Amino acid sequence: MSTSQRTLPPLVSTRELATLAGVSRQAVHQAVQRGEIRPAHRVGRAYAFTRRTAEAFAAARTETKR
């Protein structure tokens, strides 16, 4: 597959990830600092996460709340 045919993964902002996982934006930043999740990109102080990473983080948070 050529690079022109590839589609980029959808990206999720820190705010969107926090909402999806049911945690604060600060909790997402702390998880990044602890190495629990890895952002796909960083622009300035903002992170962007792949949808796959966001879904996995949210699922892990849901499991710990049970």
mmJSON file of the N, C-alpha and C atoms, coordinates in Angstrom:
{"data_MODEL":{"atom_site":{
"group_PDB":["ATOM","ATOM","ATOM","ATOM","ATOM","ATOM","ATOM","ATOM","ATOM","ATOM","ATOM","ATOM","ATOM","ATOM","ATOM","ATOM","ATOM","ATOM","ATOM","ATOM","ATOM","ATOM","ATOM","ATOM","ATOM","ATOM","ATOM","ATOM","ATOM","ATOM","ATOM","ATOM","ATOM","ATOM","ATOM","ATOM","ATOM","ATOM","ATOM","ATOM","ATOM","ATOM","ATOM","ATOM","ATOM","ATOM","ATOM","ATOM","ATOM","ATOM","ATOM","ATOM","ATOM","ATOM","ATOM","ATOM","ATOM","ATOM","ATOM","ATOM","ATOM","ATOM","ATOM","ATOM","ATOM","ATOM","ATOM","ATOM","ATOM","ATOM","ATOM","ATOM","ATOM","ATOM","ATOM","ATOM","ATOM","ATOM","ATOM","ATOM","ATOM","ATOM","ATOM","ATOM","ATOM","ATOM","ATOM","ATOM","ATOM","ATOM","ATOM","ATOM","ATOM","ATOM","ATOM","ATOM","ATOM","ATOM","ATOM","ATOM","ATOM","ATOM","ATOM","ATOM","ATOM","ATOM","ATOM","ATOM","ATOM","ATOM","ATOM","ATOM","ATOM","ATOM","ATOM","ATOM","ATOM","ATOM","ATOM","ATOM","ATOM","ATOM","ATOM","ATOM","ATOM","ATOM","ATOM","ATOM","ATOM","ATOM","ATOM","ATOM","ATOM","ATOM","ATOM","ATOM","ATOM","ATOM","ATOM","ATOM","ATOM","ATOM","ATOM","ATOM","ATOM","ATOM","ATOM","ATOM","ATOM","ATOM","ATOM","ATOM","ATOM","ATOM","ATOM","ATOM","ATOM","ATOM","ATOM","ATOM","ATOM","ATOM","ATOM","ATOM","ATOM","ATOM","ATOM","ATOM","ATOM","ATOM","ATOM","ATOM","ATOM","ATOM","ATOM","ATOM","ATOM","ATOM","ATOM","ATOM","ATOM","ATOM","ATOM","ATOM","ATOM","ATOM","ATOM","ATOM","ATOM","ATOM","ATOM","ATOM","ATOM","ATOM","ATOM","ATOM","ATOM","ATOM"],
"id":[1,2,3,4,5,6,7,8,9,10,11,12,13,14,15,16,17,18,19,20,21,22,23,24,25,26,27,28,29,30,31,32,33,34,35,36,37,38,39,40,41,42,43,44,45,46,47,48,49,50,51,52,53,54,55,56,57,58,59,60,61,62,63,64,65,66,67,68,69,70,71,72,73,74,75,76,77,78,79,80,81,82,83,84,85,86,87,88,89,90,91,92,93,94,95,96,97,98,99,100,101,102,103,104,105,106,107,108,109,110,111,112,113,114,115,116,117,118,119,120,121,122,123,124,125,126,127,128,129,130,131,132,133,134,135,136,137,138,139,140,141,142,143,144,145,146,147,148,149,150,151,152,153,154,155,156,157,158,159,160,161,162,163,164,165,166,167,168,169,170,171,172,173,174,175,176,177,178,179,180,181,182,183,184,185,186,187,188,189,190,191,192,193,194,195,196,197,198],
"type_symbol":["N","C","C","N","C","C","N","C","C","N","C","C","N","C","C","N","C","C","N","C","C","N","C","C","N","C","C","N","C","C","N","C","C","N","C","C","N","C","C","N","C","C","N","C","C","N","C","C","N","C","C","N","C","C","N","C","C","N","C","C","N","C","C","N","C","C","N","C","C","N","C","C","N","C","C","N","C","C","N","C","C","N","C","C","N","C","C","N","C","C","N","C","C","N","C","C","N","C","C","N","C","C","N","C","C","N","C","C","N","C","C","N","C","C","N","C","C","N","C","C","N","C","C","N","C","C","N","C","C","N","C","C","N","C","C","N","C","C","N","C","C","N","C","C","N","C","C","N","C","C","N","C","C","N","C","C","N","C","C","N","C","C","N","C","C","N","C","C","N","C","C","N","C","C","N","C","C","N","C","C","N","C","C","N","C","C","N","C","C","N","C","C","N","C","C","N","C","C"],
"label_atom_id":["N","CA","C","N","CA","C","N","CA","C","N","CA","C","N","CA","C","N","CA","C","N","CA","C","N","CA","C","N","CA","C","N","CA","C","N","CA","C","N","CA","C","N","CA","C","N","CA","C","N","CA","C","N","CA","C","N","CA","C","N","CA","C","N","CA","C","N","CA","C","N","CA","C","N","CA","C","N","CA","C","N","CA","C","N","CA","C","N","CA","C","N","CA","C","N","CA","C","N","CA","C","N","CA","C","N","CA","C","N","CA","C","N","CA","C","N","CA","C","N","CA","C","N","CA","C","N","CA","C","N","CA","C","N","CA","C","N","CA","C","N","CA","C","N","CA","C","N","CA","C","N","CA","C","N","CA","C","N","CA","C","N","CA","C","N","CA","C","N","CA","C","N","CA","C","N","CA","C","N","CA","C","N","CA","C","N","CA","C","N","CA","C","N","CA","C","N","CA","C","N","CA","C","N","CA","C","N","CA","C","N","CA","C","N","CA","C","N","CA","C","N","CA","C","N","CA","C","N","CA","C"],
"label_alt_id":[null,null,null,null,null,null,null,null,null,null,null,null,null,null,null,null,null,null,null,null,null,null,null,null,null,null,null,null,null,null,null,null,null,null,null,null,null,null,null,null,null,null,null,null,null,null,null,null,null,null,null,null,null,null,null,null,null,null,null,null,null,null,null,null,null,null,null,null,null,null,null,null,null,null,null,null,null,null,null,null,null,null,null,null,null,null,null,null,null,null,null,null,null,null,null,null,null,null,null,null,null,null,null,null,null,null,null,null,null,null,null,null,null,null,null,null,null,null,null,null,null,null,null,null,null,null,null,null,null,null,null,null,null,null,null,null,null,null,null,null,null,null,null,null,null,null,null,null,null,null,null,null,null,null,null,null,null,null,null,null,null,null,null,null,null,null,null,null,null,null,null,null,null,null,null,null,null,null,null,null,null,null,null,null,null,null,null,null,null,null,null,null,null,null,null,null,null,null],
"label_comp_id":["MET","MET","MET","SER","SER","SER","THR","THR","THR","SER","SER","SER","GLN","GLN","GLN","ARG","ARG","ARG","THR","THR","THR","LEU","LEU","LEU","PRO","PRO","PRO","PRO","PRO","PRO","LEU","LEU","LEU","VAL","VAL","VAL","SER","SER","SER","THR","THR","THR","ARG","ARG","ARG","GLU","GLU","GLU","LEU","LEU","LEU","ALA","ALA","ALA","THR","THR","THR","LEU","LEU","LEU","ALA","ALA","ALA","GLY","GLY","GLY","VAL","VAL","VAL","SER","SER","SER","ARG","ARG","ARG","GLN","GLN","GLN","ALA","ALA","ALA","VAL","VAL","VAL","HIS","HIS","HIS","GLN","GLN","GLN","ALA","ALA","ALA","VAL","VAL","VAL","GLN","GLN","GLN","ARG","ARG","ARG","GLY","GLY","GLY","GLU","GLU","GLU","ILE","ILE","ILE","ARG","ARG","ARG","PRO","PRO","PRO","ALA","ALA","ALA","HIS","HIS","HIS","ARG","ARG","ARG","VAL","VAL","VAL","GLY","GLY","GLY","ARG","ARG","ARG","ALA","ALA","ALA","TYR","TYR","TYR","ALA","ALA","ALA","PHE","PHE","PHE","THR","THR","THR","ARG","ARG","ARG","ARG","ARG","ARG","THR","THR","THR","ALA","ALA","ALA","GLU","GLU","GLU","ALA","ALA","ALA","PHE","PHE","PHE","ALA","ALA","ALA","ALA","ALA","ALA","ALA","ALA","ALA","ARG","ARG","ARG","THR","THR","THR","GLU","GLU","GLU","THR","THR","THR","LYS","LYS","LYS","ARG","ARG","ARG"],
"label_asym_id":["A","A","A","A","A","A","A","A","A","A","A","A","A","A","A","A","A","A","A","A","A","A","A","A","A","A","A","A","A","A","A","A","A","A","A","A","A","A","A","A","A","A","A","A","A","A","A","A","A","A","A","A","A","A","A","A","A","A","A","A","A","A","A","A","A","A","A","A","A","A","A","A","A","A","A","A","A","A","A","A","A","A","A","A","A","A","A","A","A","A","A","A","A","A","A","A","A","A","A","A","A","A","A","A","A","A","A","A","A","A","A","A","A","A","A","A","A","A","A","A","A","A","A","A","A","A","A","A","A","A","A","A","A","A","A","A","A","A","A","A","A","A","A","A","A","A","A","A","A","A","A","A","A","A","A","A","A","A","A","A","A","A","A","A","A","A","A","A","A","A","A","A","A","A","A","A","A","A","A","A","A","A","A","A","A","A","A","A","A","A","A","A","A","A","A","A","A","A"],
"label_entity_id":["1","1","1","1","1","1","1","1","1","1","1","1","1","1","1","1","1","1","1","1","1","1","1","1","1","1","1","1","1","1","1","1","1","1","1","1","1","1","1","1","1","1","1","1","1","1","1","1","1","1","1","1","1","1","1","1","1","1","1","1","1","1","1","1","1","1","1","1","1","1","1","1","1","1","1","1","1","1","1","1","1","1","1","1","1","1","1","1","1","1","1","1","1","1","1","1","1","1","1","1","1","1","1","1","1","1","1","1","1","1","1","1","1","1","1","1","1","1","1","1","1","1","1","1","1","1","1","1","1","1","1","1","1","1","1","1","1","1","1","1","1","1","1","1","1","1","1","1","1","1","1","1","1","1","1","1","1","1","1","1","1","1","1","1","1","1","1","1","1","1","1","1","1","1","1","1","1","1","1","1","1","1","1","1","1","1","1","1","1","1","1","1","1","1","1","1","1","1"],
"label_seq_id":[1,1,1,2,2,2,3,3,3,4,4,4,5,5,5,6,6,6,7,7,7,8,8,8,9,9,9,10,10,10,11,11,11,12,12,12,13,13,13,14,14,14,15,15,15,16,16,16,17,17,17,18,18,18,19,19,19,20,20,20,21,21,21,22,22,22,23,23,23,24,24,24,25,25,25,26,26,26,27,27,27,28,28,28,29,29,29,30,30,30,31,31,31,32,32,32,33,33,33,34,34,34,35,35,35,36,36,36,37,37,37,38,38,38,39,39,39,40,40,40,41,41,41,42,42,42,43,43,43,44,44,44,45,45,45,46,46,46,47,47,47,48,48,48,49,49,49,50,50,50,51,51,51,52,52,52,53,53,53,54,54,54,55,55,55,56,56,56,57,57,57,58,58,58,59,59,59,60,60,60,61,61,61,62,62,62,63,63,63,64,64,64,65,65,65,66,66,66],
"pdbx_PDB_ins_code":[null,null,null,null,null,null,null,null,null,null,null,null,null,null,null,null,null,null,null,null,null,null,null,null,null,null,null,null,null,null,null,null,null,null,null,null,null,null,null,null,null,null,null,null,null,null,null,null,null,null,null,null,null,null,null,null,null,null,null,null,null,null,null,null,null,null,null,null,null,null,null,null,null,null,null,null,null,null,null,null,null,null,null,null,null,null,null,null,null,null,null,null,null,null,null,null,null,null,null,null,null,null,null,null,null,null,null,null,null,null,null,null,null,null,null,null,null,null,null,null,null,null,null,null,null,null,null,null,null,null,null,null,null,null,null,null,null,null,null,null,null,null,null,null,null,null,null,null,null,null,null,null,null,null,null,null,null,null,null,null,null,null,null,null,null,null,null,null,null,null,null,null,null,null,null,null,null,null,null,null,null,null,null,null,null,null,null,null,null,null,null,null,null,null,null,null,null,null],
"Cartn_x":[0.843,0.0,0.89,0.646,1.465,1.047,1.927,1.627,0.436,0.18,-0.965,-2.284,-2.259,-3.475,-3.749,-2.774,-2.962,-3.835,-4.628,-5.412,-4.825,-4.788,-4.269,-5.294,-4.811,-5.77,-6.478,-7.739,-8.424,-7.747,-7.63,-6.973,-7.993,-7.679,-8.554,-7.786,-8.413,-7.763,-7.768,-7.003,-6.964,-8.354,-9.051,-10.406,-11.348,-11.277,-12.128,-11.789,-10.508,-10.088,-10.579,-10.466,-10.928,-12.427,-13.191,-14.636,-14.952,-14.27,-14.488,-14.169,-13.092,-12.647,-13.333,-14.039,-14.707,-13.741,-12.661,-11.662,-11.413,-10.65,-10.321,-9.18,-9.02,-7.904,-6.585,-6.558,-5.347,-4.993,-6.004,-5.753,-5.137,-5.561,-4.976,-3.514,-3.233,-1.846,-0.978,-1.52,-0.771,-0.501,-1.463,-1.268,-0.161,-0.079,1.003,2.34,2.402,3.642,4.095,3.136,3.464,3.789,3.52,3.795,2.677,1.501,0.36,-0.196,-0.147,-0.593,0.437,0.461,1.444,0.71,0.907,0.244,0.846,0.015,0.495,1.293,0.864,1.517,1.454,2.372,2.323,2.586,1.669,1.806,1.772,2.917,2.99,2.774,1.754,1.431,0.255,-0.283,-1.458,-1.044,-1.774,-1.554,-2.662,-2.345,-3.336,-3.08,-4.137,-4.05,-4.785,-4.315,-5.064,-6.337,-7.338,-8.61,-8.398,-7.522,-7.237,-6.678,-5.74,-5.17,-6.246,-7.087,-8.152,-9.127,-9.513,-10.454,-9.84,-8.566,-7.897,-7.774,-7.441,-7.329,-8.68,-9.724,-11.067,-11.514,-11.208,-11.587,-10.846,-9.581,-8.812,-9.371,-9.778,-10.356,-11.685,-12.46,-13.742,-13.548,-12.532,-12.233,-11.829,-11.055,-10.607,-11.706,-12.76,-13.886,-14.847,-14.775,-15.712,-15.35],
"Cartn_y":[-1.169,0.0,1.234,2.153,3.359,4.338,5.271,6.228,7.108,7.329,8.157,7.429,6.103,5.32,5.059,5.274,5.037,6.123,5.717,6.702,6.825,8.018,8.231,7.766,7.269,6.859,8.079,7.922,9.063,9.429,10.704,11.166,11.714,11.548,11.963,12.945,14.04,15.028,14.548,15.237,14.919,15.056,16.105,16.33,15.193,14.783,13.696,12.388,12.138,10.925,10.932,12.075,12.183,11.907,12.461,12.237,10.765,10.163,8.756,7.848,8.172,7.331,7.682,8.825,9.235,9.751,10.393,10.963,12.421,13.125,14.518,14.59,15.77,15.974,15.806,16.232,16.101,14.632,13.791,12.36,11.76,12.251,11.788,12.22,13.473,13.961,13.173,12.851,12.072,10.666,10.075,8.741,8.764,9.852,9.998,10.083,10.895,11.055,9.744,8.919,7.617,6.555,6.854,5.898,4.901,5.152,4.248,4.311,5.495,5.668,6.523,6.343,7.054,7.851,9.158,9.951,9.688,9.837,9.674,10.898,12.073,13.329,14.286,15.233,16.319,17.608,18.54,19.844,20.869,21.487,22.389,21.598,21.974,21.241,20.3,20.215,19.387,18.014,17.006,15.642,15.238,14.328,13.679,12.179,11.418,9.97,9.285,8.096,7.322,6.821,6.591,6.093,4.742,3.913,2.609,2.789,3.709,3.994,4.511,5.412,5.993,4.919,4.038,2.976,2.017,1.693,0.795,1.441,2.726,3.442,3.503,3.818,3.89,2.524,1.474,0.121,-0.253,0.103,-0.192,0.581,1.814,2.622,2.045,1.537,0.935,-0.317,-1.11,-2.328,-2.017,-0.951,-0.626,-0.038,0.49,1.059,-0.023,-1.215,-2.283,-2.888],
"Cartn_z":[0.0,0.0,0.0,-0.915,-0.979,0.122,0.414,1.472,1.132,-0.14,-0.512,-0.289,-0.185,0.027,1.505,2.357,3.786,4.388,5.352,6.084,7.476,7.979,9.316,10.337,11.476,12.498,13.057,13.429,14.027,15.351,15.596,16.81,17.8,19.067,20.153,21.031,21.409,22.27,23.724,24.54,25.966,26.572,26.217,26.739,26.333,25.057,24.585,25.295,25.492,26.187,27.627,28.294,29.68,29.771,28.851,28.833,28.597,27.633,27.31,28.497,29.221,30.339,31.66,31.684,32.914,33.969,33.515,34.431,34.038,34.845,34.534,33.511,32.917,32.0,32.744,34.003,34.806,35.012,35.178,35.347,34.085,32.925,31.661,31.589,31.93,31.913,32.897,34.055,35.038,34.524,33.824,33.249,32.196,31.429,30.449,31.187,32.233,32.996,33.634,34.077,34.683,33.639,32.37,31.305,31.088,31.646,31.466,30.057,29.469,28.083,27.355,26.05,25.228,24.157,24.137,23.105,21.729,20.709,19.338,18.917,19.385,19.025,20.2,20.178,21.141,20.383,20.523,19.893,21.019,21.277,22.418,23.694,24.445,25.67,25.479,24.279,24.001,23.48,23.905,23.429,22.476,21.582,20.728,20.823,20.983,21.153,20.02,19.643,18.652,19.312,18.506,19.038,19.738,19.213,19.829,21.244,21.402,22.72,23.666,23.161,23.982,24.455,23.549,23.918,24.928,24.771,25.715,27.09,27.135,28.409,29.103,28.339,28.918,29.436,28.7,29.134,30.418,30.508,31.716,32.906,32.696,33.791,34.231,33.286,33.614,34.456,34.115,34.86,36.293,36.498,37.857,38.721,38.074,38.843,39.319,38.776,39.156,40.467],
"occupancy":[1.0,1.0,1.0,1.0,1.0,1.0,1.0,1.0,1.0,1.0,1.0,1.0,1.0,1.0,1.0,1.0,1.0,1.0,1.0,1.0,1.0,1.0,1.0,1.0,1.0,1.0,1.0,1.0,1.0,1.0,1.0,1.0,1.0,1.0,1.0,1.0,1.0,1.0,1.0,1.0,1.0,1.0,1.0,1.0,1.0,1.0,1.0,1.0,1.0,1.0,1.0,1.0,1.0,1.0,1.0,1.0,1.0,1.0,1.0,1.0,1.0,1.0,1.0,1.0,1.0,1.0,1.0,1.0,1.0,1.0,1.0,1.0,1.0,1.0,1.0,1.0,1.0,1.0,1.0,1.0,1.0,1.0,1.0,1.0,1.0,1.0,1.0,1.0,1.0,1.0,1.0,1.0,1.0,1.0,1.0,1.0,1.0,1.0,1.0,1.0,1.0,1.0,1.0,1.0,1.0,1.0,1.0,1.0,1.0,1.0,1.0,1.0,1.0,1.0,1.0,1.0,1.0,1.0,1.0,1.0,1.0,1.0,1.0,1.0,1.0,1.0,1.0,1.0,1.0,1.0,1.0,1.0,1.0,1.0,1.0,1.0,1.0,1.0,1.0,1.0,1.0,1.0,1.0,1.0,1.0,1.0,1.0,1.0,1.0,1.0,1.0,1.0,1.0,1.0,1.0,1.0,1.0,1.0,1.0,1.0,1.0,1.0,1.0,1.0,1.0,1.0,1.0,1.0,1.0,1.0,1.0,1.0,1.0,1.0,1.0,1.0,1.0,1.0,1.0,1.0,1.0,1.0,1.0,1.0,1.0,1.0,1.0,1.0,1.0,1.0,1.0,1.0,1.0,1.0,1.0,1.0,1.0,1.0],
"B_iso_or_equiv":[0.0,0.0,0.0,0.0,0.0,0.0,0.0,0.0,0.0,0.0,0.0,0.0,0.0,0.0,0.0,0.0,0.0,0.0,0.0,0.0,0.0,0.0,0.0,0.0,0.0,0.0,0.0,0.0,0.0,0.0,0.0,0.0,0.0,0.0,0.0,0.0,0.0,0.0,0.0,0.0,0.0,0.0,0.0,0.0,0.0,0.0,0.0,0.0,0.0,0.0,0.0,0.0,0.0,0.0,0.0,0.0,0.0,0.0,0.0,0.0,0.0,0.0,0.0,0.0,0.0,0.0,0.0,0.0,0.0,0.0,0.0,0.0,0.0,0.0,0.0,0.0,0.0,0.0,0.0,0.0,0.0,0.0,0.0,0.0,0.0,0.0,0.0,0.0,0.0,0.0,0.0,0.0,0.0,0.0,0.0,0.0,0.0,0.0,0.0,0.0,0.0,0.0,0.0,0.0,0.0,0.0,0.0,0.0,0.0,0.0,0.0,0.0,0.0,0.0,0.0,0.0,0.0,0.0,0.0,0.0,0.0,0.0,0.0,0.0,0.0,0.0,0.0,0.0,0.0,0.0,0.0,0.0,0.0,0.0,0.0,0.0,0.0,0.0,0.0,0.0,0.0,0.0,0.0,0.0,0.0,0.0,0.0,0.0,0.0,0.0,0.0,0.0,0.0,0.0,0.0,0.0,0.0,0.0,0.0,0.0,0.0,0.0,0.0,0.0,0.0,0.0,0.0,0.0,0.0,0.0,0.0,0.0,0.0,0.0,0.0,0.0,0.0,0.0,0.0,0.0,0.0,0.0,0.0,0.0,0.0,0.0,0.0,0.0,0.0,0.0,0.0,0.0,0.0,0.0,0.0,0.0,0.0,0.0],
"pdbx_formal_charge":[null,null,null,null,null,null,null,null,null,null,null,null,null,null,null,null,null,null,null,null,null,null,null,null,null,null,null,null,null,null,null,null,null,null,null,null,null,null,null,null,null,null,null,null,null,null,null,null,null,null,null,null,null,null,null,null,null,null,null,null,null,null,null,null,null,null,null,null,null,null,null,null,null,null,null,null,null,null,null,null,null,null,null,null,null,null,null,null,null,null,null,null,null,null,null,null,null,null,null,null,null,null,null,null,null,null,null,null,null,null,null,null,null,null,null,null,null,null,null,null,null,null,null,null,null,null,null,null,null,null,null,null,null,null,null,null,null,null,null,null,null,null,null,null,null,null,null,null,null,null,null,null,null,null,null,null,null,null,null,null,null,null,null,null,null,null,null,null,null,null,null,null,null,null,null,null,null,null,null,null,null,null,null,null,null,null,null,null,null,null,null,null,null,null,null,null,null,null],
"auth_seq_id":[1,1,1,2,2,2,3,3,3,4,4,4,5,5,5,6,6,6,7,7,7,8,8,8,9,9,9,10,10,10,11,11,11,12,12,12,13,13,13,14,14,14,15,15,15,16,16,16,17,17,17,18,18,18,19,19,19,20,20,20,21,21,21,22,22,22,23,23,23,24,24,24,25,25,25,26,26,26,27,27,27,28,28,28,29,29,29,30,30,30,31,31,31,32,32,32,33,33,33,34,34,34,35,35,35,36,36,36,37,37,37,38,38,38,39,39,39,40,40,40,41,41,41,42,42,42,43,43,43,44,44,44,45,45,45,46,46,46,47,47,47,48,48,48,49,49,49,50,50,50,51,51,51,52,52,52,53,53,53,54,54,54,55,55,55,56,56,56,57,57,57,58,58,58,59,59,59,60,60,60,61,61,61,62,62,62,63,63,63,64,64,64,65,65,65,66,66,66],
"auth_comp_id":["MET","MET","MET","SER","SER","SER","THR","THR","THR","SER","SER","SER","GLN","GLN","GLN","ARG","ARG","ARG","THR","THR","THR","LEU","LEU","LEU","PRO","PRO","PRO","PRO","PRO","PRO","LEU","LEU","LEU","VAL","VAL","VAL","SER","SER","SER","THR","THR","THR","ARG","ARG","ARG","GLU","GLU","GLU","LEU","LEU","LEU","ALA","ALA","ALA","THR","THR","THR","LEU","LEU","LEU","ALA","ALA","ALA","GLY","GLY","GLY","VAL","VAL","VAL","SER","SER","SER","ARG","ARG","ARG","GLN","GLN","GLN","ALA","ALA","ALA","VAL","VAL","VAL","HIS","HIS","HIS","GLN","GLN","GLN","ALA","ALA","ALA","VAL","VAL","VAL","GLN","GLN","GLN","ARG","ARG","ARG","GLY","GLY","GLY","GLU","GLU","GLU","ILE","ILE","ILE","ARG","ARG","ARG","PRO","PRO","PRO","ALA","ALA","ALA","HIS","HIS","HIS","ARG","ARG","ARG","VAL","VAL","VAL","GLY","GLY","GLY","ARG","ARG","ARG","ALA","ALA","ALA","TYR","TYR","TYR","ALA","ALA","ALA","PHE","PHE","PHE","THR","THR","THR","ARG","ARG","ARG","ARG","ARG","ARG","THR","THR","THR","ALA","ALA","ALA","GLU","GLU","GLU","ALA","ALA","ALA","PHE","PHE","PHE","ALA","ALA","ALA","ALA","ALA","ALA","ALA","ALA","ALA","ARG","ARG","ARG","THR","THR","THR","GLU","GLU","GLU","THR","THR","THR","LYS","LYS","LYS","ARG","ARG","ARG"],
"auth_asym_id":["A","A","A","A","A","A","A","A","A","A","A","A","A","A","A","A","A","A","A","A","A","A","A","A","A","A","A","A","A","A","A","A","A","A","A","A","A","A","A","A","A","A","A","A","A","A","A","A","A","A","A","A","A","A","A","A","A","A","A","A","A","A","A","A","A","A","A","A","A","A","A","A","A","A","A","A","A","A","A","A","A","A","A","A","A","A","A","A","A","A","A","A","A","A","A","A","A","A","A","A","A","A","A","A","A","A","A","A","A","A","A","A","A","A","A","A","A","A","A","A","A","A","A","A","A","A","A","A","A","A","A","A","A","A","A","A","A","A","A","A","A","A","A","A","A","A","A","A","A","A","A","A","A","A","A","A","A","A","A","A","A","A","A","A","A","A","A","A","A","A","A","A","A","A","A","A","A","A","A","A","A","A","A","A","A","A","A","A","A","A","A","A","A","A","A","A","A","A"],
"auth_atom_id":["N","CA","C","N","CA","C","N","CA","C","N","CA","C","N","CA","C","N","CA","C","N","CA","C","N","CA","C","N","CA","C","N","CA","C","N","CA","C","N","CA","C","N","CA","C","N","CA","C","N","CA","C","N","CA","C","N","CA","C","N","CA","C","N","CA","C","N","CA","C","N","CA","C","N","CA","C","N","CA","C","N","CA","C","N","CA","C","N","CA","C","N","CA","C","N","CA","C","N","CA","C","N","CA","C","N","CA","C","N","CA","C","N","CA","C","N","CA","C","N","CA","C","N","CA","C","N","CA","C","N","CA","C","N","CA","C","N","CA","C","N","CA","C","N","CA","C","N","CA","C","N","CA","C","N","CA","C","N","CA","C","N","CA","C","N","CA","C","N","CA","C","N","CA","C","N","CA","C","N","CA","C","N","CA","C","N","CA","C","N","CA","C","N","CA","C","N","CA","C","N","CA","C","N","CA","C","N","CA","C","N","CA","C","N","CA","C","N","CA","C","N","CA","C","N","CA","C","N","CA","C"],
"pdbx_PDB_model_num":[1,1,1,1,1,1,1,1,1,1,1,1,1,1,1,1,1,1,1,1,1,1,1,1,1,1,1,1,1,1,1,1,1,1,1,1,1,1,1,1,1,1,1,1,1,1,1,1,1,1,1,1,1,1,1,1,1,1,1,1,1,1,1,1,1,1,1,1,1,1,1,1,1,1,1,1,1,1,1,1,1,1,1,1,1,1,1,1,1,1,1,1,1,1,1,1,1,1,1,1,1,1,1,1,1,1,1,1,1,1,1,1,1,1,1,1,1,1,1,1,1,1,1,1,1,1,1,1,1,1,1,1,1,1,1,1,1,1,1,1,1,1,1,1,1,1,1,1,1,1,1,1,1,1,1,1,1,1,1,1,1,1,1,1,1,1,1,1,1,1,1,1,1,1,1,1,1,1,1,1,1,1,1,1,1,1,1,1,1,1,1,1,1,1,1,1,1,1]
}}}
